[in-house]
Amino acid sequence: MPYEGREIGAIYFYGSPWWLMNRGTVIRNNFFHHISTKSSPNRTHGLRAIHVDGMNAGIVFENNIFYRVAQGIASTYPGNWMTNNIFVDAEGISIWQSDRSYLFYKNRKIEDGPYMRVIERMVDILKTVRVKQPPWSLRYPPLVEMMEDEPVKWAPIQGSIIECNINTGGPSFSVSRAISASTVFQNNWDGEDPLFTDKEKMNFSIRPGSPVYGITGCEPVKTDKIGVCKDELRASWPIKRSMEDIGKYYRVEVKPVENVKKGKASPARISPALEYGIPYAKHPVTVDGRLDSEEWQGLDIDRALKIDRHWDGQTKESSKSYAWLLHDDKYLYIATKHEPEPFTADMPASKKNHVPLVEVSFESQAGTQSQGWWPEDMPTGPIYTFWGGAGGKLELKNRFEIPGNMVRKLEASIEYKTVISDRENFSWMSEMKIPFSEVGINLAGVNKLRFNMGVWKRAGWFAWVPTGSSIWLVENAGFIKFLE
């Protein structure tokens, strides 16, 4: 039972040094449930229902049901099949497809050529199997390419298949940008209850006539095929347990154990998660800080993201701040508008010359851009935090030790402009343009991402979703969803 370990799964694959050669395993007709991180003494538990480690590929995961799990399937290397699975109320991402092909390159850089120590070991093992002859050559053709070409050709293009999966009640799917071109990601459902037969009794078969069948093309998961099997080696049969026994030790509330140092565990959520749908841009956006109504689709206040709640969730008066988000195929656009905030007699004197700023914090997807600074077993994808000052300065707040050259490149890639209409009372506007490629967001491989925004005003920090702590604790914030 994965109770206190780290980087682990209820089913765990490793297989070194048979990298990419552990093919043919099928995980089918299983019910994974009540697998929680909340009892672990580790701050980053890295717990999944299924964890594929050690550069494994060619594994099939189909017709499984996941309910109340920390994460569903973590496929750390491309080349696996994840189809027709059901995910319900997962705490973390349902399917996480990352890319470790860099492990086959010298210095983990594709331009430095193959890492011969690993390649030579793989060749020696492959020679023990007749991979160029049937049945190996027909069943596992990628192994033939591994014998003949350098990894620059075969390592990134194994290609996973993620299709006809159902997700509801939790974060959905994440695919590394580096392998988006070779990953088949299609016909997956991420939405409300797909019409389960009886969720309360954990009967997650989907009723005939559910719209998910027509939308995704998925097949019914036959729950009568799921469960333990009668076997002469079992100590007892039949297995006796009541509904009360199932999930008996699953902890809904967060209670960090005593040996976690005070202040190290993330605080409990204090505000419900909000969701903001980001429309597709209808017109080109010129980043000049002026907020053109046509560019921003009318600047409708009712459709704005409202940054008006004190960071700790307490009621506190302040001026209004609004944000609008748009996207196209390459960029995320963010506009903000801030009403005047006059200096008042009850404020400290230091606030008179206060210069406000806006914070944008969001989760991305693990990939080549996050290698070396973001552990893959974190509860979220890589988190980026940008501060944009009213004076026009943009800064990446490097809270997670991103290498300096990457920080400079990121800051240079983002356009940011402001216009101040009232300097004394700081009524101002801003526009920001973030390239998806630089922060690792692959629109084809993601449905929702964790997100938050905040504004530092004379009255203090105000947030879109209060976290009880820093704005960038996006696991306790809201979600953005990219609309078509």
C-alpha positions in Angstrom: 0.0 0.0 0.0 1.5 3.4 -1.0 1.1 5.0 2.4 4.3 6.8 3.2 6.7 6.3 0.3 7.7 8.9 -2.2 7.5 8.8 -6.1 5.4 5.6 -6.0 2.2 4.1 -7.3 -0.2 1.4 -6.4 1.1 -0.2 -9.6 4.7 0.9 -10.3 6.9 0.2 -13.3 10.6 0.5 -13.5 12.6 -2.1 -15.4 16.1 -0.6 -15.7 18.2 -1.2 -17.7 15.6 -2.6 -20.2 14.7 0.9 -21.2 11.8 1.0 -23.7 11.9 -2.8 -23.9 9.4 -3.7 -21.3 6.6 -3.9 -23.9 3.4 -5.9 -24.0 2.1 -5.4 -20.4 -1.6 -4.8 -20.3 -3.4 -3.2 -17.3 -7.1 -3.7 -17.8 -10.3 -3.9 -15.8 -9.1 -2.5 -12.5 -10.7 -0.3 -9.9 -8.3 2.1 -8.2 -9.9 4.0 -5.4 -9.1 6.0 -2.2 -5.4 6.3 -2.8 -4.5 9.5 -1.0 -1.4 11.5 -0.2 -2.8 13.0 3.0 -1.2 10.4 5.3 2.3 10.7 4.0 5.1 12.5 6.0 6.6 13.7 2.7 5.8 17.2 1.6 5.9 15.9 -2.0 4.5 12.4 -2.0 4.6 11.9 -5.7 1.8 9.3 -5.4 -0.1 8.0 -8.4 -2.5 5.1 -8.9 -0.2 4.0 -11.7 3.4 5.3 -12.0 5.4 4.4 -15.1 9.0 5.1 -14.3 12.4 4.1 -15.8 11.7 5.0 -19.4 9.1 2.2 -20.0 7.0 2.1 -23.2 4.6 -0.1 -25.0 2.3 -0.6 -22.1 -1.5 -0.6 -22.5 -3.9 0.9 -19.9 -7.5 0.4 -20.8 -11.0 0.0 -19.2 -9.8 1.0 -15.7 -11.7 3.1 -13.2 -10.0 5.6 -10.9 -11.9 7.2 -8.0 -10.5 9.6 -5.4 -6.8 9.0 -6.3 -3.9 11.4 -5.8 -3.1 11.2 -9.5 -4.3 8.7 -12.1 -1.6 7.6 -14.6 1.8 9.1 -14.8 3.5 8.0 -18.0 7.0 9.5 -17.8 8.0 8.3 -21.3 6.0 8.4 -24.5 5.0 5.3 -26.2 2.1 4.0 -24.1 -1.6 3.5 -24.8 -4.1 5.0 -22.3 -7.6 4.5 -23.7 -11.2 4.1 -22.4 -10.4 4.8 -18.7 -12.7 6.6 -16.3 -11.4 9.1 -13.7 -13.7 10.4 -11.0 -12.8 13.1 -8.4 -9.1 12.8 -8.7 -7.0 15.1 -6.5 -4.4 15.6 -9.2 -4.0 15.3 -12.9 -5.8 12.2 -14.3 -3.2 11.4 -17.1 0.2 13.0 -17.0 2.3 12.3 -20.2 5.8 13.7 -19.8 8.9 13.2 -21.9 12.2 11.8 -20.6 13.9 11.3 -24.0 16.6 13.7 -22.9 18.0 10.9 -20.8 19.4 9.4 -24.0 21.4 12.5 -24.8 24.8 13.5 -23.6 24.4 16.2 -20.9 20.7 15.8 -21.4 20.9 18.0 -24.4 19.8 16.8 -27.9 22.4 19.0 -29.6 25.3 17.2 -27.7 24.5 13.8 -29.3 23.7 10.4 -27.8 24.7 9.4 -24.3 26.8 6.4 -25.4 27.0 4.8 -21.9 23.2 4.3 -22.0 23.0 3.5 -25.8 25.7 0.8 -25.6 24.0 -0.8 -22.7 20.7 -0.9 -24.6 22.3 -2.3 -27.7 23.9 -5.2 -25.7 20.5 -6.1 -24.3 18.7 -5.8 -27.6 21.2 -8.3 -29.1 19.9 -10.9 -26.8 16.5 -10.8 -28.6 15.9 -11.2 -32.4 14.2 -7.8 -32.7 14.6 -7.8 -36.6 12.6 -11.1 -36.9 9.0 -12.0 -36.2 7.3 -11.9 -33.8 9.4 -9.1 -32.3 9.7 -7.1 -35.5 6.0 -7.2 -36.1 4.8 -6.7 -32.5 7.4 -4.1 -31.5 8.7 -2.3 -34.6 10.2 0.7 -32.6 12.9 -1.7 -31.3 14.2 -2.1 -34.8 14.8 1.6 -35.2 16.6 1.7 -31.9 19.2 -0.6 -33.3 19.8 1.4 -36.5 19.4 5.1 -35.7 20.6 7.6 -33.2 18.2 8.6 -30.4 17.7 12.0 -32.0 15.5 10.1 -34.5 13.7 7.6 -32.3 13.7 8.9 -28.7 11.2 11.7 -29.1 8.9 10.0 -31.5 7.7 6.9 -29.7 4.2 8.5 -29.5 1.6 7.8 -26.8 -2.1 7.3 -27.6 -4.5 9.1 -25.2 -8.1 8.8 -26.3 -11.6 8.0 -25.3 -10.9 8.7 -21.6 -13.6 10.2 -19.3 -12.6 12.7 -16.5 -15.0 14.4 -14.1 -14.6 16.2 -10.8 -10.8 16.8 -10.9 -7.9 18.1 -13.0 -7.8 16.5 -16.4 -5.0 15.7 -18.7 -1.5 17.0 -19.3 0.9 16.3 -22.3 4.4 17.6 -22.5 4.8 20.2 -25.3 7.9 18.4 -26.5 6.0 15.4 -27.7 2.7 17.0 -28.6 3.3 16.3 -32.3 3.8 12.6 -31.8 1.1 12.1 -29.2 -2.4 11.1 -30.3 -4.6 13.0 -28.0 -8.2 13.0 -29.0 -11.9 12.2 -28.1 -11.4 12.6 -24.4 -14.2 13.9 -22.1 -13.5 16.4 -19.3 -16.7 17.7 -17.8 -19.7 17.1 -15.5 -21.2 13.8 -14.5 -21.4 11.6 -17.6 -24.4 9.9 -16.1 -23.0 7.2 -13.9 -25.3 4.4 -12.8 -24.9 5.2 -9.1 -22.0 7.3 -8.0 -22.9 7.2 -4.3 -22.6 3.5 -4.4 -19.5 3.7 -6.5 -21.1 2.1 -9.5 -19.3 4.0 -12.3 -20.7 2.2 -15.2 -22.1 4.9 -17.6 -25.8 4.7 -18.5 -26.9 3.9 -22.1 -27.7 7.2 -23.9 -25.0 9.2 -22.1 -23.6 11.9 -24.5 -20.1 10.8 -23.8 -20.6 7.8 -26.1 -21.3 9.9 -29.1 -18.8 12.6 -28.3 -15.8 10.4 -27.5 -16.6 7.1 -29.1 -15.7 5.3 -25.9 -16.9 1.8 -25.1 -18.7 0.9 -21.8 -16.4 -0.2 -19.0 -18.0 -3.4 -17.8 -17.8 -3.4 -14.1 -18.6 -7.1 -13.8 -15.1 -7.7 -15.3 -13.5 -5.7 -12.4 -12.5 -7.2 -9.1 -10.5 -9.9 -7.4 -10.6 -13.4 -8.8 -11.2 -16.6 -7.1 -8.1 -18.6 -6.6 -7.0 -21.6 -4.5 -4.2 -19.6 -3.0 -6.5 -17.0 -1.4 -6.7 -17.2 2.4 -10.5 -16.8 2.3 -13.3 -16.7 -0.2 -15.6 -14.9 -0.8 -14.2 -11.6 0.3 -16.5 -9.9 2.8 -16.6 -6.2 3.2 -19.3 -3.6 3.5 -19.6 -0.2 1.8 -18.5 1.4 5.0 -15.2 -0.5 4.8 -14.4 1.0 1.4 -12.4 4.2 1.7 -12.5 3.9 5.5 -9.0 5.4 5.9 -9.3 7.9 3.2 -8.8 11.4 4.7 -10.8 14.1 3.1 -9.3 16.9 5.2 -5.7 17.9 5.1 -3.9 17.1 8.4 -0.1 17.2 8.0 1.6 14.6 10.2 3.7 15.8 13.1 7.1 15.2 11.6 6.5 17.7 8.8 8.1 20.9 10.0 5.7 23.7 10.8 5.1 26.0 7.9 6.3 23.5 5.2 3.0 21.9 4.4 0.6 23.8 2.0 -2.3 25.5 3.8 -5.8 24.1 3.5 -8.0 25.7 0.8 -10.0 28.7 2.1 -11.9 29.6 -1.0 -13.8 27.5 -3.6 -12.0 27.0 -6.9 -13.2 29.4 -9.6 -13.0 28.7 -13.3 -12.4 31.2 -16.1 -13.0 30.3 -19.8 -10.5 32.0 -22.1 -12.0 32.9 -25.4 -10.1 32.6 -28.7 -9.0 36.0 -29.9 -11.1 37.3 -32.8 -8.7 40.2 -33.7 -5.0 40.7 -33.4 -4.0 42.2 -30.1 -1.5 45.1 -30.1 0.3 45.2 -26.7 0.4 48.9 -25.9 -1.5 49.0 -22.6 -4.5 50.9 -24.0 -7.1 48.1 -24.0 -8.9 48.5 -27.3 -12.5 47.4 -27.0 -12.6 45.6 -30.3 -9.4 43.7 -29.6 -10.7 42.6 -26.2 -14.2 41.6 -27.3 -16.0 44.5 -25.7 -14.3 44.6 -22.3 -17.4 43.3 -20.7 -17.2 43.7 -16.9 -19.6 40.8 -16.3 -17.2 38.5 -18.2 -14.1 39.9 -16.5 -11.9 38.0 -14.0 -12.4 40.1 -10.8 -9.4 40.6 -8.5 -11.3 42.0 -5.5 -10.8 39.6 -2.5 -8.2 40.0 0.2 -5.6 37.3 0.1 -6.6 35.8 3.4 -10.3 35.6 2.5 -11.3 38.3 5.0 -13.6 41.2 4.0 -11.6 44.3 3.2 -12.5 47.3 1.1 -10.4 48.4 -1.8 -10.7 49.7 -5.4 -11.8 47.3 -8.1 -9.4 45.5 -10.5 -10.5 43.5 -13.5 -8.7 41.2 -15.9 -9.6 39.8 -19.3 -7.8 36.9 -20.9 -7.6 35.8 -24.6 -5.6 33.2 -26.5 -4.7 32.2 -30.0 -2.6 29.3 -31.1 0.7 30.8 -29.9 0.0 33.3 -27.2 -1.8 34.0 -23.9 -3.0 37.6 -23.7 -3.9 39.3 -20.3 -5.4 42.7 -19.9 -6.0 44.4 -16.6 -7.8 47.6 -15.6 -7.6 49.2 -12.1 -9.9 51.8 -10.7 -8.4 54.7 -8.7 -7.1 54.0 -5.2 -6.7 57.3 -3.3 -4.3 57.6 -0.4 -6.3 58.1 2.8 -5.5 59.4 6.2 -5.8 56.0 7.9 -3.0 54.5 5.6 0.6 54.4 6.7 2.7 57.2 5.2 4.8 54.7 3.2 1.7 53.9 1.2 1.5 57.4 -0.3 4.3 56.6 -2.8 3.2 53.0 -3.3 3.5 51.7 -6.9 1.0 48.9 -7.5 1.7 45.7 -9.5 -0.2 42.7 -10.8 0.8 39.1 -10.3 0.1 36.3 -12.8 0.7 32.8 -11.6 -0.2 29.6 -13.5 0.6 26.0 -13.9 2.2 24.7 -17.0 3.1 21.2 -18.3 6.3 19.4 -17.5 8.6 19.2 -20.5 12.1 20.2 -21.8 11.6 23.7 -20.5 11.2 22.5 -16.9 13.9 19.9 -16.8 16.4 20.4 -14.0 14.3 22.7 -11.9 10.8 21.2 -11.5 10.5 17.6 -10.0 8.0 15.5 -11.9 6.4 14.2 -8.7 5.1 17.6 -7.6 1.3 17.9 -7.1 1.1 20.4 -9.9 2.9 21.1 -13.2 5.7 23.7 -13.3 4.5 27.0 -11.8 5.4 30.4 -13.4 4.9 33.7 -11.6 5.2 37.1 -13.3 5.0 40.5 -11.7 4.0 43.4 -13.9 4.4 46.9 -12.3 2.3 49.9 -13.0 5.4 51.6 -14.3 5.9 49.0 -17.1 8.5 46.7 -15.6 8.0 43.0 -16.0 9.8 40.5 -13.7 9.7 36.7 -13.5 9.6 35.8 -9.7 12.1 32.9 -9.6 10.7 31.0 -6.7 11.7 27.6 -8.0 15.4 28.2 -9.0 14.9 28.3 -12.8 18.4 28.7 -14.3 19.4 32.3 -14.9 19.7 32.0 -18.7 16.2 30.6 -18.9 14.9 33.5 -16.7 16.4 36.1 -19.0 15.0 34.4 -22.1 11.6 34.1 -20.6 11.5 37.8 -19.6 12.7 38.8 -23.0 10.0 36.8 -24.7 7.0 38.4 -23.0 5.5 41.7 -24.1 4.2 44.0 -21.3 2.9 47.6 -21.5 1.0 49.9 -19.1 -0.8 53.2 -19.3 -1.4 55.3 -16.1 -4.4 57.6 -16.4 -4.1 59.0 -12.8 -0.7 58.8 -11.3 -1.6 60.2 -7.9 -4.5 57.7 -7.3 -3.0 55.1 -9.6 -5.7 54.4 -12.0 -3.9 52.3 -14.6 -4.2 49.6 -17.3 -1.8 46.8 -18.6 -1.5 44.3 -21.4 0.7 41.2 -21.3 1.5 38.7 -24.1 3.0 35.3 -23.1 4.2 32.8 -25.7 3.0 29.3 -25.0 6.2 27.8 -26.3 8.4 29.5 -23.7 6.4 28.3 -20.7 5.6 24.8 -22.1 1.9 25.1 -22.6 0.6 22.7 -25.3 -3.1 23.5 -26.0 -3.6 20.2 -27.8 -2.6 18.3 -24.6 -4.4 20.3 -21.9 -7.9 21.2 -21.0 -7.6 23.2 -17.7 -4.6 24.6 -15.8 -4.4 26.0 -12.3 -4.2 29.8 -12.3 -4.4 32.8 -10.1 -4.0 36.6 -10.3 -3.4 39.2 -7.6 -2.8 42.9 -7.3 -0.7 44.6 -4.7 -2.5 47.8 -3.8 -2.2 50.4 -1.1 -4.8 48.4 0.9 -2.7 45.2 0.5 -2.7 42.1 -1.6 -6.0 41.2 -3.4 -6.6 38.0 -5.3 -8.9 36.4 -7.8 -9.0 33.3 -5.5 -7.7 33.9 -2.0 -5.3 31.2 -0.9 -4.7 32.2 2.7 -1.1 32.6 1.7 0.8 33.5 -1.5 -1.1 34.2 -4.7 1.1 31.7 -6.5 -0.1 28.7 -4.4 -2.2 27.8 -7.4 -3.2 24.4 -6.0 -5.5 26.4 -3.7 -6.6 28.8 -6.4 -8.7 28.5 -9.6 -8.5 27.1 -13.1 -8.3 28.5 -16.6 -9.9 26.7 -19.6 -8.9 27.4 -23.2 -12.1 27.8 -25.3 -12.1 27.3 -29.1 
